[in-house]
Amino acid sequence: MGIPGLLKALSDVQREVHVSELRGLRVGLDGYCFLHRGKYSRAYELVNGQTDGQAIFNPILQVLRALLAAGAEPVLVFDGGQLPAKRLVEGARKEARDRARWSANLQLQQLQSLQPNSSSSSPSAGHAANEDKREVIRRLSAGVDITPEIAVACMRKAEAMGVFCIVAPCEADAQLAALAHDNRIDVCATEDVDLLVYGCPRVIFGLDRNGYGREIRLAEISRSRGLSPYVPNPETLPDLCVFAGCDYLAPIPRVGLRTAAKFLHRAGGDLPRALALARRSGIQVPNDFLDRAREARLVFLCQTVFDIEEQRLRHLKMEPPAGAVLPTDWLGPALADDVAIGIACGEIHPMTHQPFAQQLKPALLALEAPTPPVAPTPSTPALTWQEPTASAPKQDPPQAPSTEHALASCTGPSGPDDGEGDEEDSESEEWCAEGSLLAASAASTSCEELLPPPAFAPSSSSSS
């Protein structure tokens, strides 16, 4: 979901870019953002009886091909385990997906019951049926959840193209920021404006298959007048976002981005004073909001990431302050080095911490048809990074980088490994659990098998 309204507020410092400008640069991509783009296409496949199951990967593969053709070096980063700081948000999203699946299931049953009579229907009835089908597709895509199994299938496809891939211990945003801070990538591509809050210097939003997107440079956000008179800057951006509400802290009623910016401007950028001003204005600020805001701010600064050079977990920008009392694993789990490496390589499930060889279903393996995965051997694999060689002279047309100039490689046993059409709602529309839609055969599978109803049954008013 990101920070509602922030990308629009920074529209005056955005510029259109094309991948041809990224030649010779390493571009980090948030894998889940691009997988979310494929949900509608996959829902269309299912409703129309197509069983190939590859449509969900098309958007991300198209962007990868565009970058490679332009001479850029993509780096694909996937979300890993669930961050405790985001548990409430994830719970709400799961409930929304369950309701969307339940509603789509009912509509799909009605649509299939009408299909035998479609040959004798009038043109107006046919138009109505098409409208119903579009609504089923929309709701079906809203009920989709991108799982680690789907992500690892995408990971293997990208690796076959010579693309370096890594699974973050928690949030891909933080891992991308770590790579940017370590100068391992030059630009980030995402739909999530959180990357600016994490401190990524250059972020491209809305990168499409034709290679066009919109770039914001962190150093230029102080020129934005979208929240005037408040002037954002990289140091105060986390305070603005936690005050306005983000994935790690529920917003205060009646406080959005502009209201938070107004109080921070009046308070000279001091968050405690801004909260006091809000209370004096009649806004009901919870008594513990400042403490929770500080906890949320630490997620942007100290979240757990994987250190490629050290082959272990570390904190993003700094260690948590001494004496800080945080909920268990608030900034990410403490994992043994071999488990952290296995997750990063896509060999260990980021949520269960078990080898993927024991968890991938045969239907999903058949979809990918890779070399059969094997469990990690006792020897610890390594995720290695190859430093770039001197940049090659420009050529027309640009050539995709050769295999010997690949970013890096995973050594050790190979086996599979988990917003925003706009920046605020793509993550809330996610793929259903355990890749069940990927493995389903729409031509011969019943509605209940294709879209298993959730544990609860919403009231008729909520599903209509």
C-alpha positions as CSV (number, residue, x, y, z in Angstrom):
1,M,0.0,0.0,0.0
2,G,2.8,2.4,0.8
3,I,2.1,6.0,1.9
4,P,-1.3,7.1,0.6
5,G,-1.0,10.3,-1.4
6,L,2.8,10.7,-1.2
7,L,3.6,9.8,-4.8
8,K,0.9,12.3,-6.0
9,A,2.3,15.0,-3.7
10,L,5.8,14.6,-5.3
11,S,4.4,14.7,-8.8
12,D,6.2,18.0,-9.5
13,V,9.7,16.4,-9.0
14,Q,8.9,13.4,-11.2
15,R,10.3,13.0,-14.7
16,E,9.6,10.5,-17.5
17,V,12.5,8.1,-18.2
18,H,13.1,5.3,-20.6
19,V,15.3,2.3,-20.1
20,S,17.7,3.5,-22.8
21,E,18.9,6.0,-20.2
22,L,19.8,3.1,-17.8
23,R,22.4,1.5,-20.1
24,G,25.3,0.2,-18.0
25,L,23.4,0.7,-14.7
26,R,22.1,-2.0,-12.3
27,V,18.4,-1.7,-11.8
28,G,16.8,-3.3,-8.7
29,L,13.2,-4.4,-9.1
30,D,10.6,-5.3,-6.4
31,G,9.5,-8.7,-7.7
32,Y,6.2,-8.7,-6.0
33,C,5.1,-5.4,-7.4
34,F,5.5,-6.8,-11.0
35,L,4.0,-10.1,-10.1
36,H,0.9,-8.2,-8.9
37,R,0.5,-6.8,-12.4
38,G,0.0,-10.3,-13.7
39,K,-3.0,-11.1,-11.5
40,Y,-5.6,-9.7,-13.8
41,S,-4.2,-11.6,-16.8
42,R,-4.2,-14.9,-14.8
43,A,-7.7,-14.3,-13.6
44,Y,-8.7,-13.7,-17.3
45,E,-7.1,-17.1,-18.2
46,L,-9.0,-18.9,-15.5
47,V,-12.4,-17.4,-16.3
48,N,-11.9,-18.2,-20.0
49,G,-10.9,-21.8,-19.5
50,Q,-7.2,-21.4,-20.3
51,T,-4.9,-23.6,-18.3
52,D,-1.4,-22.5,-19.3
53,G,-0.8,-20.6,-16.0
54,Q,2.0,-18.4,-17.3
55,A,0.2,-15.1,-17.7
56,I,1.1,-14.0,-14.1
57,F,4.8,-13.9,-15.1
58,N,4.4,-12.0,-18.3
59,P,4.6,-8.4,-16.9
60,I,7.8,-9.0,-15.0
61,L,9.5,-11.0,-17.8
62,Q,8.6,-8.2,-20.3
63,V,10.2,-5.6,-18.1
64,L,13.3,-7.8,-17.6
65,R,13.6,-8.2,-21.4
66,A,13.3,-4.5,-21.9
67,L,16.1,-3.8,-19.4
68,L,18.4,-6.4,-20.8
69,A,17.8,-5.2,-24.4
70,A,18.7,-1.7,-23.3
71,G,22.0,-2.8,-21.8
72,A,20.9,-2.4,-18.1
73,E,21.5,-5.2,-15.5
74,P,18.4,-6.1,-13.6
75,V,18.5,-7.3,-10.0
76,L,15.3,-9.0,-8.8
77,V,14.4,-8.8,-5.1
78,F,11.4,-10.7,-3.6
79,D,9.7,-10.3,-0.3
80,G,10.5,-12.9,2.3
81,G,8.9,-13.6,5.7
82,Q,6.2,-11.6,7.3
83,L,7.4,-8.6,9.3
84,P,5.7,-8.5,12.8
85,A,5.4,-4.7,12.4
86,K,3.1,-5.3,9.4
87,R,1.0,-8.1,10.9
88,L,-2.2,-6.0,11.3
89,V,-2.0,-4.7,7.7
90,E,-1.4,-8.2,6.3
91,G,-4.4,-9.5,8.3
92,A,-6.7,-6.9,6.9
93,R,-5.5,-7.7,3.4
94,K,-6.1,-11.4,3.9
95,E,-9.6,-10.7,4.9
96,A,-10.2,-8.5,1.9
97,R,-8.8,-11.3,-0.4
98,D,-11.1,-13.9,1.3
99,R,-14.1,-11.8,0.7
100,A,-13.2,-11.1,-2.9
101,R,-12.6,-14.8,-3.5
102,W,-16.0,-15.7,-1.9
103,S,-17.8,-13.1,-4.1
104,A,-16.0,-14.2,-7.3
105,N,-16.8,-17.8,-6.5
106,L,-20.6,-17.0,-6.4
107,Q,-20.5,-14.9,-9.6
108,L,-18.5,-17.6,-11.4
109,Q,-21.0,-20.2,-10.5
110,Q,-23.8,-18.0,-11.9
111,L,-21.9,-17.3,-15.0
112,Q,-21.1,-20.9,-15.7
113,S,-24.8,-21.9,-15.2
114,L,-25.8,-19.4,-17.9
115,Q,-23.2,-20.5,-20.5
116,P,-25.2,-23.5,-22.0
117,N,-27.9,-21.0,-23.1
118,S,-25.5,-18.4,-24.5
119,S,-25.9,-19.5,-28.2
120,S,-29.6,-18.5,-28.2
121,S,-29.2,-15.3,-26.2
122,S,-29.8,-11.9,-27.6
123,P,-27.0,-9.3,-28.3
124,S,-28.1,-7.4,-25.2
125,A,-27.9,-10.6,-23.1
126,G,-24.4,-11.3,-24.5
127,H,-23.2,-7.8,-23.6
128,A,-24.5,-8.3,-20.0
129,A,-22.7,-11.7,-19.8
130,N,-19.5,-10.0,-20.9
131,E,-19.9,-7.3,-18.2
132,D,-20.5,-10.1,-15.7
133,K,-17.4,-11.9,-16.8
134,R,-15.3,-8.7,-16.4
135,E,-16.6,-8.2,-12.9
136,V,-15.7,-11.8,-12.1
137,I,-12.2,-11.3,-13.4
138,R,-11.9,-8.1,-11.4
139,R,-13.0,-9.8,-8.1
140,L,-11.0,-12.8,-8.8
141,S,-7.8,-10.8,-9.3
142,A,-8.6,-9.0,-6.0
143,G,-8.7,-12.3,-4.3
144,V,-5.3,-13.4,-5.5
145,D,-2.3,-13.8,-3.1
146,I,1.3,-14.0,-4.4
147,T,2.9,-16.8,-2.4
148,P,6.5,-17.8,-2.0
149,E,5.9,-20.7,-4.3
150,I,4.8,-18.4,-7.1
151,A,7.7,-16.1,-6.4
152,V,10.3,-18.9,-6.6
153,A,8.8,-20.1,-10.0
154,C,9.4,-16.5,-11.2
155,M,12.8,-16.5,-9.7
156,R,13.9,-19.6,-11.6
157,K,12.7,-18.0,-14.9
158,A,14.6,-14.8,-14.2
159,E,17.8,-16.8,-13.3
160,A,17.5,-18.6,-16.6
161,M,17.8,-15.2,-18.3
162,G,21.0,-14.4,-16.3
163,V,19.3,-12.1,-13.8
164,F,20.6,-12.0,-10.3
165,C,17.8,-12.8,-7.8
166,I,17.6,-12.6,-4.0
167,V,14.8,-13.2,-1.5
168,A,14.8,-10.7,1.4
169,P,14.5,-11.9,5.0
170,C,11.4,-9.6,5.3
171,E,10.6,-6.7,3.0
172,A,12.0,-6.3,-0.5
173,D,11.9,-2.5,0.0
174,A,14.5,-2.7,2.8
175,Q,16.7,-5.2,0.9
176,L,16.6,-2.9,-2.2
177,A,17.5,0.0,0.0
178,A,20.5,-2.0,1.5
179,L,21.7,-2.8,-2.0
180,A,21.4,0.9,-3.0
181,H,23.2,2.1,0.1
182,D,26.0,-0.4,-0.6
183,N,26.3,0.9,-4.2
184,R,25.4,-2.6,-5.6
185,I,22.5,-1.1,-7.6
186,D,22.1,2.3,-9.1
187,V,18.3,2.6,-9.5
188,C,15.2,0.9,-8.0
189,A,12.0,0.1,-9.9
190,T,8.8,-0.4,-7.9
191,E,5.2,0.8,-7.4
192,D,5.8,1.4,-3.7
193,V,6.7,4.9,-2.6
194,D,8.1,3.4,0.6
195,L,11.5,3.1,-1.2
196,L,12.0,6.8,-0.9
197,V,11.3,6.6,2.9
198,Y,13.9,3.8,3.1
199,G,16.4,6.2,1.5
200,C,16.8,4.9,-2.0
201,P,18.5,7.7,-4.1
202,R,16.7,7.0,-7.4
203,V,13.4,5.3,-7.8
204,I,11.4,4.6,-10.9
205,F,7.6,4.1,-10.7
206,G,5.3,2.5,-13.2
207,L,8.1,1.0,-15.4
208,D,6.2,-0.7,-18.2
209,R,7.0,-3.3,-20.9
210,N,7.9,-0.6,-23.3
211,G,10.5,0.7,-21.0
212,Y,8.9,3.9,-19.8
213,G,8.4,5.0,-16.2
214,R,8.6,8.0,-13.9
215,E,11.6,8.7,-11.8
216,I,12.0,10.6,-8.5
217,R,15.5,11.4,-7.1
218,L,15.6,11.5,-3.3
219,A,17.9,14.5,-3.4
220,E,15.3,16.5,-5.3
221,I,12.3,16.0,-3.1
222,S,13.0,19.2,-1.1
223,R,12.1,21.1,-4.4
224,S,8.6,19.7,-4.3
225,R,5.8,22.1,-3.4
226,G,3.1,19.4,-3.3
227,L,2.8,19.7,0.5
228,S,3.6,23.4,0.7
229,P,4.4,25.1,3.0
230,Y,5.9,21.9,4.4
231,V,9.2,21.1,2.7
232,P,10.0,17.4,2.7
233,N,13.6,16.1,2.9
234,P,15.2,12.7,3.2
235,E,15.8,13.0,7.0
236,T,12.2,14.0,7.9
237,L,10.3,11.9,5.4
238,P,10.0,8.9,7.9
239,D,8.4,11.2,10.5
240,L,5.9,12.5,7.9
241,C,4.9,9.0,6.9
242,V,4.4,7.5,10.3
243,F,2.4,10.6,11.4
244,A,0.2,10.3,8.3
245,G,-0.1,6.5,8.6
246,C,1.8,3.7,6.9
247,D,2.0,-0.1,6.7
248,Y,3.6,-0.1,10.2
249,L,1.3,2.2,12.0
250,A,-2.5,2.8,11.6
251,P,-3.4,6.4,10.8
252,I,-5.0,8.8,13.3
253,P,-8.6,9.6,12.3
254,R,-8.8,12.9,10.4
255,V,-5.1,12.9,9.8
256,G,-3.8,12.3,6.3
257,L,-0.7,13.3,4.5
258,R,-1.5,17.0,4.1
259,T,-2.7,17.4,7.7
260,A,0.4,15.7,9.0
261,A,2.6,18.0,6.8
262,K,0.7,21.0,8.1
263,F,1.4,20.2,11.8
264,L,5.0,19.2,11.2
265,H,5.5,22.5,9.4
266,R,4.1,24.4,12.3
267,A,6.2,22.3,14.7
268,G,9.4,23.0,12.8
269,G,9.7,19.3,12.0
270,D,9.5,18.1,15.6
271,L,7.1,15.1,15.8
272,P,6.3,15.3,19.5
273,R,5.4,19.0,19.2
274,A,3.4,18.3,16.0
275,L,1.3,15.7,17.9
276,A,0.7,18.2,20.7
277,L,-0.5,20.8,18.2
278,A,-2.8,18.2,16.7
279,R,-4.3,17.5,20.2
280,R,-4.9,21.2,20.7
281,S,-6.7,21.3,17.4
282,G,-9.2,18.8,18.7
283,I,-7.8,15.7,17.0
284,Q,-8.0,12.6,19.1
285,V,-4.3,11.4,19.2
286,P,-3.9,8.1,21.1
287,N,-1.8,8.4,24.2
288,D,0.7,5.8,23.0
289,F,0.9,7.1,19.5
290,L,4.3,8.7,19.9
291,D,5.8,5.5,21.2
292,R,4.3,3.5,18.4
293,A,5.5,6.1,15.9
294,R,9.0,5.7,17.1
295,E,8.7,2.0,16.7
296,A,7.4,2.4,13.2
297,R,10.2,4.8,12.3
298,L,12.8,2.2,13.4
299,V,11.4,-0.2,10.8
300,F,12.5,2.3,8.1
301,L,15.9,2.6,9.6
302,C,16.8,-0.7,11.3
303,Q,14.9,-3.4,9.5
304,T,16.7,-6.8,9.0
305,V,18.3,-7.3,5.6
306,F,20.7,-9.8,4.1
307,D,24.3,-8.7,3.8
308,I,25.7,-10.2,0.5
309,E,29.3,-9.6,1.4
310,E,29.2,-10.9,5.0
311,Q,26.7,-13.7,4.1
312,R,24.6,-13.0,7.2
313,L,21.7,-10.8,8.4
314,R,22.3,-7.2,9.6
315,H,20.3,-4.1,10.2
316,L,19.6,-1.7,7.3
317,K,21.2,1.7,8.4
318,M,22.0,1.4,12.0
319,E,21.5,-0.8,15.1
320,P,18.4,-0.2,17.2
321,P,19.0,2.4,19.9
322,A,20.4,1.0,23.1
323,G,17.7,0.3,25.6
324,A,14.9,0.3,23.0
325,V,12.1,-2.1,24.0
326,L,10.5,-3.5,20.9
327,P,8.0,-6.3,20.3
328,T,9.7,-9.7,19.5
329,D,11.2,-9.8,16.1
330,W,9.8,-6.3,15.4
331,L,12.5,-5.5,12.9
332,G,12.8,-9.0,11.5
333,P,13.7,-12.4,12.8
334,A,17.1,-13.5,14.1
335,L,18.1,-16.4,11.8
336,A,21.1,-18.7,11.7
337,D,23.5,-17.8,8.9
338,D,22.8,-21.0,6.9
339,V,19.0,-20.4,7.1
340,A,19.4,-16.8,6.0
341,I,21.6,-17.8,3.1
342,G,19.1,-20.5,2.1
343,I,16.2,-18.0,2.1
344,A,18.3,-15.5,0.1
345,C,19.1,-18.1,-2.5
346,G,15.5,-19.3,-2.8
347,E,16.2,-22.7,-1.4
348,I,14.4,-22.3,2.0
349,H,10.8,-21.2,2.5
350,P,11.0,-17.7,4.0
351,M,8.0,-18.3,6.3
352,T,8.4,-22.0,7.4
353,H,12.2,-22.1,7.2
354,Q,12.0,-25.5,5.6
355,P,13.6,-26.5,2.3
356,F,11.3,-25.8,-0.7
357,A,11.9,-29.4,-1.9
358,Q,9.5,-30.5,0.8
359,Q,6.8,-27.9,0.1
360,L,6.4,-27.3,-3.7
361,K,3.4,-29.2,-5.0
362,P,3.8,-31.4,-8.1
363,A,1.3,-29.2,-10.0
364,L,3.5,-26.2,-9.5
365,L,6.7,-28.0,-10.4
366,A,5.0,-29.3,-13.6
367,L,4.1,-25.7,-14.4
368,E,7.8,-24.7,-14.2
369,A,9.3,-28.0,-15.3
370,P,12.8,-27.2,-13.8
371,T,15.4,-29.6,-12.7
372,P,13.9,-31.3,-9.7
373,P,14.7,-29.3,-6.6
374,V,16.8,-30.8,-3.9
375,A,17.2,-30.0,-0.3
376,P,20.3,-28.0,0.8
377,T,23.3,-30.2,1.6
378,P,25.1,-29.8,4.9
379,S,27.6,-27.5,3.2
380,T,26.4,-23.9,3.3
381,P,25.6,-22.4,-0.1
382,A,26.8,-18.9,-0.8
383,L,25.1,-16.0,-2.5
384,T,28.0,-14.3,-4.3
385,W,28.1,-10.9,-6.0
386,Q,30.4,-10.2,-9.0
387,E,31.6,-6.6,-9.1
388,P,31.0,-4.9,-12.4
389,T,33.7,-4.7,-15.0
390,A,34.5,-1.5,-16.9
391,S,31.4,-0.4,-18.8
392,A,31.3,-1.3,-22.4
393,P,31.1,1.3,-25.1
394,K,27.6,2.1,-26.4
395,Q,26.3,0.1,-29.3
396,D,23.3,0.4,-31.5
397,P,21.1,-1.4,-31.1
398,P,21.9,-2.2,-27.5
399,Q,22.7,-5.8,-26.8
400,A,21.6,-7.9,-23.7
401,P,24.6,-8.5,-21.3
402,S,26.4,-11.8,-21.9
403,T,26.3,-14.7,-19.5
404,E,29.9,-14.0,-18.3
405,H,28.9,-10.5,-17.2
406,A,26.0,-11.7,-15.1
407,L,25.6,-9.9,-11.8
408,A,26.2,-12.9,-9.6
409,S,25.4,-16.5,-9.1
410,C,24.0,-18.7,-6.4
411,T,26.4,-21.6,-5.7
412,G,25.5,-24.7,-3.9
413,P,22.4,-26.9,-4.4
414,S,19.8,-25.3,-6.7
415,G,16.2,-25.6,-5.6
416,P,13.3,-23.2,-5.6
417,D,12.3,-20.7,-2.9
418,D,6.9,-15.9,-1.7
419,G,1.2,-2.4,-2.8
420,E,0.1,-1.1,-6.9
421,G,-1.5,-0.7,-10.4
422,D,-1.4,2.6,-8.6
423,E,0.9,3.0,-5.6
424,E,-1.8,2.6,-3.0
425,D,-3.9,-0.4,-3.8
426,S,-1.9,-3.1,-5.8
427,E,-0.6,-4.8,-2.7
428,S,-4.2,-5.2,-1.3
429,E,-5.1,-7.3,-4.3
430,E,-3.0,-10.5,-3.9
431,W,-2.9,-14.2,-5.2
432,C,-4.8,-17.0,-3.3
433,A,-2.8,-19.2,-0.9
434,E,-0.4,-21.9,-1.9
435,G,-0.5,-21.2,-5.6
436,S,-3.9,-23.0,-5.9
437,L,-5.0,-20.9,-8.9
438,L,-1.7,-21.6,-10.7
439,A,-2.3,-25.3,-10.4
440,A,-6.0,-25.2,-11.2
441,S,-7.5,-26.4,-14.5
442,A,-10.3,-24.1,-15.3
443,A,-11.7,-26.3,-18.1
444,S,-12.4,-29.3,-15.9
445,T,-12.3,-28.1,-12.3
446,S,-15.4,-27.1,-10.4
447,C,-15.9,-23.6,-9.0
448,E,-15.3,-24.8,-5.5
449,E,-12.0,-26.3,-6.4
450,L,-10.9,-23.3,-8.4
451,L,-11.9,-20.8,-5.8
452,P,-12.1,-22.5,-2.4
453,P,-14.4,-20.4,-0.2
454,P,-12.8,-18.8,2.9
455,A,-13.5,-20.2,6.4
456,F,-16.1,-17.6,7.0
457,A,-19.2,-16.7,5.0
458,P,-19.7,-12.9,4.6
459,S,-23.2,-11.6,4.9
460,S,-25.0,-11.1,1.6
461,S,-24.6,-7.4,1.8
462,S,-20.8,-7.6,2.0
463,S,-20.6,-9.9,-1.0
464,S,-23.0,-8.1,-3.3
